[in-house]
Structures are given as C-alpha cells and as structure tokens.
Amino acid sequence: MTSQIKKIAVFCGASSGNQPEYTDIARQFAHALHDQNLGLVYGGGKLGLMGAIADELLALKGEVIGVMPDFLVQKEIAHPTLSKLCITQTMQERKTLISELSDGFVMLPGGVGSLEEFFEIFSAGQLGLHQKPCCILNIKNYYNQLIDFLKHATQEGFLKTEHQQMMLIDEEPAALIHKIMAYHPPKARWS
C-alpha cells in the first residue's frame, strides 16, 4: 500500500487551542509528512493549526493543497501562498474534493468541524466506499475521551472490531506516518 500513499488530508482546528504543544506537534507533523515525501490536503485556511501545518510544510518546499468554499475565501481566511487552492461552492463539495485528492486522513485537535469531517470519512470507510487509513494524532491526549467512547461503542456492539481497527492512533507524528505507510485495510464484515 505504501506506493499508493501520496497525499494526506488533515482535519484540525482553525484555532491553535490553549496549549503551545498543539502547534508545536502540528509543525512536527508537517516534518513527518515531508520526511516521507507526502503532500498535504486540507481546508485551505491560514489560521490556527491548519495554518501552522501549511506554513511549516511550505517552508520545507512540500506540496500543500487547500480546498475551501468560496464564502470562506471571501472572508479572507484562505492561505495566500499554497501550492494550489481549490475553490468550491459548498462545504459538501469541499469534503468530496478533499476525499478524492487524498490517500489517507488524519485528525489533529479541533472542534466540531474537524470531528464532522473526520467521521464522515471514517463512516464511508466502514461502508466500503474507500480503503484509505483514517487516523487520529492524539496530541497531549486531546482525544482520549473520544477514543474511550469508540472502545465503549465496540464493547456495546455498535462498532465492529474490524471497523475500530481501521482507525490508526498515535501521539507521535512520525510514528503515525509510519503506521499510515504500512496500512493494510481490514476485510469488511457486515453481519
């Protein structure tokens, strides 16, 4: 699967959060992408963790593709120096294009928008609509309660073990990238 992984989509906050480690590790993630010659696909913003990852990868001369709906571009929050900025009409078109351009998906700390985008992609994987890795970079244990909930959902029979195993989780950027590069999708079981 390694040769098929060229671009990673990132879902994360347009805010930096309250801890400086969120931004520091987001920048480390950009270095981990660069070290594996991976491009970045993301929401196209210049603010928060989104902007930090983009800025860092651009400084390393990496490929950064932003996808942003026109109404957000009009609010002047689009990153000004991306490798490419794709402008869509709607948020749904944005999510579809991010999915099409990406070979894997990583969620860093963020709010409900990050969760919504990530779980839409994860759900599509459960349904067999793609076989791309869906990952959580659990910076400073930000997603511990979410991870516990997913384990609980599995224990209670609402999430299949093989679907839970589709999600790769790590606290270290380079370790997560190595998991992505070695990923083999589990065989889906529907009954």
C-alpha positions in Angstrom: 0.0 0.0 0.0 3.0 2.3 0.6 3.4 3.3 -3.1 -0.3 4.4 -3.2 0.1 7.0 -0.4 1.0 10.3 -1.9 -1.2 12.9 -0.1 -2.6 13.0 3.4 -5.7 15.0 4.3 -5.7 16.8 7.7 -8.7 17.8 9.7 -7.8 20.2 12.5 -8.7 23.4 14.2 -8.7 26.9 12.6 -7.7 27.8 16.2 -4.4 27.0 17.9 -6.0 25.9 21.2 -4.8 26.8 24.6 -1.6 24.7 24.8 1.5 25.6 22.7 2.2 21.9 22.2 -0.7 21.6 19.8 1.0 24.0 17.4 4.5 22.5 18.1 3.4 19.0 17.3 1.3 20.1 14.3 4.6 21.5 12.9 6.3 18.2 13.7 3.6 16.5 11.7 4.5 18.7 8.7 8.1 17.5 9.1 6.9 13.9 9.3 4.9 14.4 6.0 8.0 16.0 4.4 10.3 13.2 5.5 8.1 10.6 3.6 7.6 13.0 0.6 3.9 13.2 1.3 1.7 16.1 0.2 -0.9 17.8 2.4 -4.6 18.3 1.5 -6.5 20.4 4.0 -9.2 23.1 4.4 -7.1 25.9 3.0 -7.0 28.2 6.0 -4.2 30.4 7.2 -5.2 30.4 10.9 -4.7 28.0 13.8 -3.3 24.5 13.5 -4.4 24.5 9.8 -2.2 27.4 9.1 0.7 26.1 11.2 0.9 22.8 9.3 0.6 24.5 5.9 3.2 27.1 6.8 5.7 24.5 8.0 5.3 22.2 5.0 5.5 25.1 2.6 8.7 26.3 4.3 10.1 22.8 3.7 9.1 23.1 0.0 6.4 20.5 0.3 3.2 20.3 -1.6 0.2 21.9 0.1 -3.3 21.8 -1.5 -6.1 23.8 0.1 -9.8 23.2 -0.5 -12.1 26.0 0.6 -15.6 27.1 -0.3 -15.9 30.5 -1.9 -17.8 32.1 1.0 -14.8 31.4 3.3 -12.3 32.7 0.6 -14.4 35.9 0.6 -13.9 36.3 4.3 -10.1 36.4 3.6 -9.2 33.4 5.6 -7.6 31.4 2.7 -3.9 30.8 3.0 -2.2 33.1 0.5 0.8 31.0 -0.6 -0.4 27.4 -1.1 0.9 25.2 -3.9 -2.7 25.1 -5.1 -6.1 26.4 -3.7 -9.2 24.7 -5.0 -12.3 26.8 -4.5 -15.7 25.0 -4.2 -19.2 26.4 -3.9 -20.3 24.4 -0.9 -18.9 22.6 2.2 -20.1 19.3 0.8 -18.2 19.9 -2.4 -15.1 20.7 -0.3 -15.4 17.4 1.7 -15.9 15.4 -1.5 -12.8 17.0 -3.2 -10.6 16.5 -0.1 -11.6 12.9 -0.1 -10.9 12.5 -3.8 -7.4 14.2 -3.6 -6.3 12.2 -0.5 -4.9 8.8 0.1 -5.3 8.9 3.9 -6.9 11.1 6.6 -5.6 12.4 9.9 -7.4 14.3 12.6 -5.5 16.6 14.9 -7.0 18.6 17.7 -10.0 20.6 16.5 -13.7 21.3 17.2 -16.9 20.0 15.8 -16.0 20.8 12.2 -12.9 18.5 12.4 -15.0 15.8 14.1 -17.7 16.0 11.5 -15.3 15.9 8.5 -13.3 13.0 10.1 -16.3 10.8 11.0 -17.9 11.3 7.6 -14.8 9.9 6.0 -14.5 7.1 8.6 -18.1 6.2 8.1 -17.5 5.9 4.3 -14.6 3.6 5.0 -16.9 1.4 7.2 -19.3 1.2 4.3 -16.5 0.1 2.0 -16.6 3.3 -0.1 -12.9 3.6 0.3 -10.0 1.7 1.9 -7.9 4.6 3.0 -6.5 4.9 6.5 -8.3 7.1 9.0 -6.1 8.3 11.8 -6.0 10.4 14.9 -2.9 12.2 16.0 -3.7 12.3 19.7 -1.6 15.4 20.8 -1.5 15.8 24.6 -4.2 13.1 24.9 -6.7 15.5 23.4 -8.8 12.7 22.0 -8.6 10.2 24.9 -12.3 10.5 25.8 -13.3 10.1 22.2 -11.0 7.0 21.9 -12.6 5.6 25.1 -16.0 6.2 23.6 -15.1 4.3 20.4 -13.9 1.4 22.6 -17.1 1.5 24.5 -19.2 1.6 21.3 -17.3 -1.6 20.2 -17.8 -3.3 23.5 -21.5 -2.5 23.4 -21.8 -3.9 19.8 -22.4 -0.6 17.9 -18.9 -0.6 16.2 -17.4 -3.7 14.8 -13.8 -4.6 16.0 -12.5 -4.6 12.4 -14.0 -1.1 11.9 -12.4 0.2 15.0 -9.1 -1.3 13.8 -9.4 0.8 10.6 -8.6 3.8 12.8 -4.9 4.3 13.4 -4.0 6.3 16.6 -0.7 7.6 17.9 0.7 10.6 19.9 3.8 11.0 17.8 3.7 12.4 14.2 6.5 10.2 12.8 5.1 7.0 14.4 1.6 7.8 12.9 3.1 8.4 9.5 4.9 5.0 9.6 1.6 3.3 10.6 -0.1 5.0 7.6 2.6 3.9 5.2 2.3 0.3 6.5 -1.5 0.3 6.5 -3.5 -2.7 5.1 -7.2 -2.3 5.3 -9.1 -5.0 7.3 -11.6 -7.1 5.5 -15.0 -5.6 6.0 -17.6 -7.8 7.6 -21.2 -6.6 7.6 -23.0 -9.2 9.7 
